Amino acid sequence: MDVMLHPRVVELIASRICHDLVSPVGAVNNGVELMQELGEDAGDEAIKLISDSAQQASIRLKAFRLSYGAAGTDKNIGFKDIREAFSDLLKAGRVQVEFEPDLGVKFSMPPRGFFKCMLNLLVMAEECNHGEGKITVSALEGNKGIKVLVTGKNPGFREGADAALKGETTPENLDPRSVHAYITGRFAAYFGFDLSWQGQPDFGRVEFQLSFKP
């Protein structure tokens, strides 16, 4: 059995998706119940709660489709889709992202699976930033991949994530904090990309590189 299809991995990914959707979907339900109970007296507050929560659920679902589902390797998916999906995910947080100008032009036709792996890596980078910080995305020399630089206060891996990213842990030993790192590393390996990283906690930075052969 492919370790990526191990039941434990499937369970944890399903749990991750459900966990991230419970809050916004629950808020939509609360807004609907409020309107049912109070009718017109619920006012704009209930409508805003439903609208904002539905938007958050939609944003997260879009990211899940691209990062975990088959949509991420669709031939019609491009850099713009990945940039928008990730930027939308960060809107509610304190981490900023900056993409190198013309990055989309440089990667107009990368190898299959590159954009899927790119989004997973960006989410991985966001998880390394434990508070306010910045993620900078730029092209590697020769446009053979991307560099993702995480800067902030004490950026670093969650417990178990480093070993999971390397594939040096078994599916049974994964948990909700490390499963995304595991999937990120396995997707990169499956599509034939080189994924490397180095942390410099004393300098407040972690750098990832995702590259492919021309």
C-alpha positions in Angstrom: 0.0 0.0 0.0 1.2 3.5 -0.9 1.9 5.2 2.5 0.1 8.3 1.2 -3.1 6.2 1.1 -2.6 4.7 4.5 -5.9 4.9 6.5 -4.2 7.0 9.2 -3.3 9.7 6.7 -6.8 9.7 5.2 -8.3 10.0 8.6 -6.1 12.9 9.6 -6.6 14.9 6.4 -10.4 14.4 6.7 -10.2 15.6 10.3 -8.1 18.6 9.3 -10.7 19.6 6.6 -13.6 19.1 9.0 -11.8 21.0 11.8 -11.2 24.1 9.6 -14.8 24.1 8.3 -16.6 23.5 11.6 -16.3 27.1 12.8 -17.5 29.0 9.7 -20.2 26.5 8.9 -21.4 26.5 12.5 -21.5 30.3 12.4 -23.7 30.2 9.3 -26.0 27.9 11.1 -26.1 30.1 14.1 -27.0 33.1 11.9 -29.8 31.2 10.2 -31.2 30.1 13.6 -31.0 33.7 14.9 -33.0 34.9 11.8 -35.6 32.1 12.3 -36.1 33.1 16.0 -36.1 36.9 15.7 -37.2 37.4 12.1 -36.7 41.0 11.0 -35.4 41.9 14.5 -32.3 39.8 13.8 -31.1 42.8 11.7 -28.0 43.3 9.7 -25.8 41.6 12.3 -27.2 38.1 11.5 -26.9 38.7 7.8 -23.3 39.8 8.2 -22.5 36.8 10.3 -23.9 34.5 7.7 -22.2 36.3 4.8 -18.8 36.5 6.5 -18.9 32.9 7.6 -20.0 31.6 4.3 -17.2 33.4 2.6 -14.7 31.9 5.0 -16.0 28.4 4.4 -15.8 29.0 0.6 -12.2 30.3 0.9 -11.1 27.2 2.8 -12.9 24.8 0.6 -11.2 26.3 -2.5 -7.8 25.9 -0.9 -8.6 22.3 0.1 -9.7 21.4 -3.4 -6.4 22.7 -4.8 -4.0 21.4 -2.2 -5.5 18.0 -1.4 -7.9 17.3 -4.3 -7.5 16.5 -8.0 -8.3 20.2 -8.9 -4.7 21.1 -8.0 -3.4 19.3 -11.1 -6.1 20.5 -13.5 -4.5 21.9 -16.6 -6.6 25.1 -16.3 -5.2 25.9 -12.8 -2.5 28.5 -12.9 -0.3 30.7 -10.7 -3.1 33.3 -10.3 -5.4 30.6 -8.8 -2.8 29.6 -6.2 -1.9 33.2 -5.4 -5.5 34.1 -4.8 -6.3 31.0 -2.8 -3.4 31.5 -0.5 -3.9 35.3 -0.2 -7.5 34.8 0.7 -6.5 32.3 3.4 -4.3 34.9 5.1 -6.8 37.7 5.1 -8.1 36.8 8.6 -4.6 36.4 10.1 -1.6 38.4 11.0 0.8 36.9 8.4 1.4 38.8 5.1 2.5 37.4 1.8 4.5 39.1 -1.0 4.9 37.5 -4.4 7.7 38.5 -6.7 6.4 40.6 -9.6 5.9 38.6 -12.8 6.2 35.3 -11.0 3.2 34.1 -12.8 4.8 34.8 -16.1 7.9 32.9 -15.1 5.8 29.8 -14.2 3.2 29.9 -17.0 3.8 26.2 -17.9 5.6 24.4 -15.1 5.6 20.6 -14.7 2.4 18.9 -13.7 1.7 19.1 -10.0 3.9 22.1 -9.4 1.0 24.5 -8.5 -0.5 21.9 -6.1 2.9 21.4 -4.4 3.4 25.2 -4.3 0.1 25.8 -2.5 0.9 23.0 0.0 4.3 24.5 0.6 2.8 28.0 1.2 0.4 26.6 3.8 3.4 24.8 5.4 5.3 28.1 5.5 2.3 29.8 7.1 2.2 27.1 9.8 5.9 27.9 10.5 5.0 31.5 11.4 3.6 31.5 14.9 2.5 35.1 15.0 2.9 38.3 13.0 5.3 37.7 10.1 5.8 37.7 6.4 6.1 35.1 3.7 8.0 36.1 0.5 7.8 34.0 -2.6 10.3 34.4 -5.4 11.7 32.4 -8.4 14.9 30.4 -8.1 17.7 31.1 -10.5 16.8 30.0 -14.0 13.1 29.9 -13.0 13.6 26.2 -12.0 11.4 26.6 -9.0 10.5 28.9 -6.1 12.0 30.1 -2.9 9.6 30.7 0.0 11.1 32.8 2.8 9.4 33.0 6.2 10.4 35.8 8.5 9.0 36.8 11.8 9.4 36.2 15.5 10.8 32.7 16.2 9.5 31.0 13.0 9.9 27.2 13.0 8.3 23.9 12.6 5.4 22.6 14.7 6.2 19.5 16.8 6.9 16.5 14.5 6.5 18.5 11.3 10.2 18.5 10.3 10.4 14.7 10.4 7.0 14.4 8.7 8.1 16.6 5.8 11.2 14.5 5.3 9.1 11.3 5.4 11.0 10.1 8.4 7.9 9.2 10.4 5.3 6.5 10.0 1.7 7.3 9.3 0.7 5.8 12.6 2.9 8.4 14.4 1.3 11.4 12.6 -1.0 13.8 14.3 -3.1 16.8 13.2 -0.1 19.1 13.7 2.2 17.2 11.4 -0.1 15.6 8.8 0.1 18.6 6.4 3.9 18.5 6.4 3.7 14.8 5.6 1.4 15.4 2.7 3.5 18.3 1.4 6.6 16.2 1.3 4.9 13.2 -0.2 3.3 15.2 -3.0 6.6 16.8 -3.9 8.3 13.4 -4.1 5.4 11.9 -6.1 5.6 14.6 -8.7 9.4 14.5 -8.8 10.2 17.8 -7.3 13.1 18.6 -5.0 12.0 20.1 -1.7 14.6 21.5 0.7 14.6 23.9 3.7 16.8 25.4 6.3 15.9 27.2 9.5 17.8 30.1 11.1 15.8 30.8 14.3 18.4 33.2 15.6 17.8 35.4 12.5 14.0 34.9 12.6 13.8 33.1 9.2 13.0 29.8 7.6 13.6 29.2 3.9 12.1 26.6 1.6 13.0 25.7 -2.0 10.8 23.8 -4.4 12.6 23.0 -7.6 12.3 20.9 -10.8 14.6 19.9 -13.6 14.2 21.9 -16.8 
